[in-house]
Amino acid sequence: MTKDSEQPRPSPGSWVLVVIAWALVGIPLAWGVSKTLQTAVRLFR
Amino acid sequence: MSSGLLSKERIIAGPGFNRWLVPPAALAIHLSIGMAYGLSVFWLPLSHAIGMTAPAPGDWKVSTLGWTFSLGIVFLGLSAAVFGRWLERTGPRKAGVVAAFCWGGGFLVGALGVHLHSIWLLYFGIGIIGGCGLGLGYISPVSTLIRWFPDRRGMATGMAIMGFGGGAMIGSPLANLLMNHYKTATSVGVQETFVTLGAIYFVAMLAGAFGYRLPSPGWQPVGWTPPPAVASGMITARQVHVDQAWRTPQFWLLWTVLCMNVSAGIGVINMASPMLQEVFGGKLIGGVGALRDLADSDKVQVATIGAGFAALLSLFNIAGRIFWASLSDLLGRKRTYFIFFALGTVLYAAAPSAGRAGTIPLFVAIFCVILTMYGGGFATIPAYLADLFGTQHVGAIHGRLLTAWSVAGVLGPVVVNYLRDYQLGRGVPAADAYSTTMYILAALLVVGFWANLMVRPVADRHFMTEAQLAYEQRQAHEAGAAK
């Protein structure tokens, strides 16, 4: 088994990819949630 | 496309790979297949595909079209059970690609079914081919995520399974936009929408599948050390073979846990909105009187509020998936399900009283909490399985456990619909008929409560020996781990 001390940390550049990847799934999901919220608000009017 | 490109060896992550890239890949697949819950958006337009403005002779009934979803859920469970072992051998990328062909291709076959006006082709395309895509897509990221996040198994699988709950939130409004765009004097626009959605889902799922990476054998997060194995602990460091897992009482106890939680949840989802409307009637719009006594314009207003309630519940459903699954990393899985069943039983039993008391906010709050636990039950089960049976075959074991979902997909609605018809037939007022149903659903949760309480660590004899594990790892192309 690979030892803990041998595990290289993710490079700083990889976090840019992480942000892009999450945006690609997060933006459509946020759009869907906002559409659902618009419908849900009717309950409180 | 060569098989090499899809093979497990090609997707072993290099040093320094960022594990947070894997959950979005899983979400791309789960958000796509989650549209299964939004298929009902097509049934009304399809019910007058010939008549255009109103149903004409030869038009399909909404109840006939609804079978497409039921078939999809049945084939989700079956394909997950049958192909789970194959997935563990060939890896998540190949499974994800096959799922993309099935789900995207299922929409194309469904479009042909609409074009030819063949209900059987629609069933075959979206129900059967698409259902197989649902099953493969659903389980494809499970074991991969658990291996990348050994420190946060619940949160990792919760993120993906949250996507399945959220897919319809994107797909339904998108489908409405597309149908309005494609609608003409001679077409309701469903056929063209199926083709467009099929293409979108195919591309999104392929992107997800090609985003999958597996950790190299022995990989573990920086700064994390596995907790010491405790002989009597609920988290094992050993491995149970998928063909052995279903011979253990733990598998069937968890099968019962999932089946009861989902049956009760599906039952509630089916009746929550009509229950709100019939129990509170005119009170929902600041007036008085039962729903049946309201003017037509008031009924429309009440129905709009009912739709808002259903939307609110779907939000709590997906929020519960990530919330409870993450919390289970801190509380432990057994305690988390203990809360689901204990709190759930109380809330299911209390809902009719909140209705009789006329307190709308309390009634709404009860259902919102119930829905978080319905979603949480789905999202926490893979981590529960990994804790008890190990991670080697957890995807395949999870696949077999999903047959509980197929059963619950029939059991929940049958309990609700049969009981309601029976009571209405005996002259029980519509608003009161829900109370008995809620008590029966609470009884299902009591069964789940006992099943969860009886879960103990898996007996030693069920675990693989070192030699068996080495063989399985070689079979799964993990030769490095077997050394």
Chai-1 contact restraints between the chains, C-beta under 6 A:
chainA,res_idxA,chainB,res_idxB,connection_type,confidence,min_distance_angstrom,max_distance_angstrom,comment,restraint_id
A,M1,B,G218,contact,1.0,0.0,6.0,A-B,restraint_1
A,T2,B,G218,contact,1.0,0.0,6.0,A-B,restraint_2
A,Q7,B,V222,contact,1.0,0.0,6.0,A-B,restraint_3
A,P8,B,P15,contact,1.0,0.0,6.0,A-B,restraint_4
A,P8,B,G16,contact,1.0,0.0,6.0,A-B,restraint_5
A,R9,B,V222,contact,1.0,0.0,6.0,A-B,restraint_6
A,P10,B,G16,contact,1.0,0.0,6.0,A-B,restraint_7
A,P10,B,N18,contact,1.0,0.0,6.0,A-B,restraint_8
A,S11,B,G16,contact,1.0,0.0,6.0,A-B,restraint_9
A,S14,B,N18,contact,1.0,0.0,6.0,A-B,restraint_10
A,V18,B,N18,contact,1.0,0.0,6.0,A-B,restraint_11
A,V18,B,W20,contact,1.0,0.0,6.0,A-B,restraint_12
A,V18,B,L21,contact,1.0,0.0,6.0,A-B,restraint_13
A,A21,B,L21,contact,1.0,0.0,6.0,A-B,restraint_14
A,A21,B,P24,contact,1.0,0.0,6.0,A-B,restraint_15
A,W22,B,P24,contact,1.0,0.0,6.0,A-B,restraint_16
A,V25,B,P24,contact,1.0,0.0,6.0,A-B,restraint_17
A,V25,B,L27,contact,1.0,0.0,6.0,A-B,restraint_18
A,V25,B,A28,contact,1.0,0.0,6.0,A-B,restraint_19
A,P28,B,I170,contact,1.0,0.0,6.0,A-B,restraint_20
A,L29,B,G166,contact,1.0,0.0,6.0,A-B,restraint_21
A,G32,B,M169,contact,1.0,0.0,6.0,A-B,restraint_22
A,G32,B,I170,contact,1.0,0.0,6.0,A-B,restraint_23
A,V33,B,M169,contact,1.0,0.0,6.0,A-B,restraint_24
A,K35,B,P173,contact,1.0,0.0,6.0,A-B,restraint_25
A,T36,B,M169,contact,1.0,0.0,6.0,A-B,restraint_26
A,T36,B,A311,contact,1.0,0.0,6.0,A-B,restraint_27
A,T36,B,L315,contact,1.0,0.0,6.0,A-B,restraint_28
A,T39,B,G308,contact,1.0,0.0,6.0,A-B,restraint_29
A,T39,B,A311,contact,1.0,0.0,6.0,A-B,restraint_30
A,A40,B,G308,contact,1.0,0.0,6.0,A-B,restraint_31
A,A40,B,A311,contact,1.0,0.0,6.0,A-B,restraint_32
A,A40,B,L312,contact,1.0,0.0,6.0,A-B,restraint_33
A,R42,B,T304,contact,1.0,0.0,6.0,A-B,restraint_34
A,R42,B,I305,contact,1.0,0.0,6.0,A-B,restraint_35
A,R42,B,G308,contact,1.0,0.0,6.0,A-B,restraint_36
A,L43,B,I305,contact,1.0,0.0,6.0,A-B,restraint_37
A,L43,B,G308,contact,1.0,0.0,6.0,A-B,restraint_38
A,L43,B,F309,contact,1.0,0.0,6.0,A-B,restraint_39
A,L43,B,L312,contact,1.0,0.0,6.0,A-B,restraint_40
